Amino acid sequence: MMGSLQRIMALVLKEFLTILKDPKSRFVIIGPPIIQFFVFGYAATYDLKDVRYAVFDESRTVLSRQFLAKVEGTGIFRLTGYLDDNRQVADVIDNEQARLVIHIGPQFERNLRLSKPVEVQVIADGRNPNVAMIALGYLGTIIEEFNQTMVEDGMVSGGGGLRLVERAWFNGNLQSRWFIVSALGGIISMVVVMILNNLSVAREREFGTFDQLLVAPFTPGEILIGKSLPGIIFGLLDALIFAVGAVYWFHVPFRGTVIALVLALLCFIITMVGVGLLVSSLSMTMQQGLLGSFVFIMPAVTLSGLATPVENMPFWLQQADLINPVRYIVIALRSIFLEGSDLFMVWPQLWPLLIIASVTLPAAAWLFRHRSV
């Protein structure tokens, strides 16, 4: 019994020494956990701040300004501007210039002073139902406090006071399933592509066959294409299957065009192939390749806006997120499914993906030969 325990302890000590002596192993147990701790801590929050809203105030009276001052004074909402026409509401919501539009009718003050019920319409962007529901809850609380103040001041009695009328665009019932499932095709295809491409090069390096591939009559570009195509095909097929499942199984509406969907997924998958091959070309073993995938995937998904809004993150993290390809496909897929976007409308999300791919793919091709030396 004691001999077995000594052997186990000797093996455990050997493993500890091996990890602590190897610089890469030391980094693995210290670097990624610290990075992910701070990324998740700053990014994964449902607390709202600086929720963009616009105002269409047809009353423009003292009481309407008092109500709007209460909204602005909470510190939760950030005014982006006043609208002059009802047709501007669609523009600010469609272009995500505002998450909410508060519409105050022309008889706002008159009806309040007559103790009549007054409706305040709030139009919310339903593409992010979590933000919309929480923001509407805050507005409901503000209206209750405003009504209480009016009663205490003797200005409202009986059945008078403000009533919140909610209306959500693109996701009328504010179903969180639509919000999540519409973007899942991109997320899951990313995992498939990253793992396939990471194992592709790292496996050959670990087995010693990659050097043979380099001395064969193949250029680095040809190797890159040969390694990329299977991941692109499998990733695209998976993503399209998930898109069909989202529509026919989860009943997520598909309002955009198939061409926009296919091209958006293709641009994203090509970009992820570049990222995967770049990580794989830096890895000497399959274990390192899988670890590199994990280090990339977790922060990329957390910062993508899949579950929590990007605008809730600190400004420096929002700027760093501009090089996160997952962010762009999440926005593009939700726009195609829920908003009905075509290729022209999602193009602002596609060209950053192509730029990232134009950097990662050549870098991976160069590293194929550089790392083999």
Salt bridges, closest charged atoms under 4 A:
GLU15 OE2 - LYS14 NZ 3.55
GLU58 OE1 - HIS103 NE2 2.73
ASP84 OD1 - ARG60 NH2 3.64
ASP85 OD1 - ARG87 NE 3.05
GLU96 OE2 - ARG127 NH1 3.85
GLU109 OE2 - ARG113 NE 2.94
ASP125 OD1 - ARG127 NE 2.84
GLU204 OE2 - LYS227 NZ 2.37
GLU311 OE2 - ARG99 NH2 2.52
ASP321 OD2 - ARG327 NH1 3.65
GLU339 OE1 - ARG127 NH1 2.17
